[in-house]
């Protein structure tokens, strides 16, 4: 079963501000997702981690 997660910028980390939404299979991937994406607020590529929807 795939669930929607949101990705937030690690350096910014302002509550409520999310940059990306993605789906993830929570049965096979139990650890938190960490990817490198572009943050429009920092204006550079930074790490984005999974947070609550």
Phi, psi and omega in degrees: 000126181266137180237152180277132176236161174241148182250130178240151181289133182291312179294321180292298177046047175270128182300136178090346180263114178237145183260323186223151171240143184210160176255153183211142176274107186284346178282324182266329181247094183271337180280163180287143182278136178224114181229164177258120180220170180276131176257122182285344179275320177278338184062041175200169177280124181224170176285138176239131180243159181289139176221174183290147179276000000 
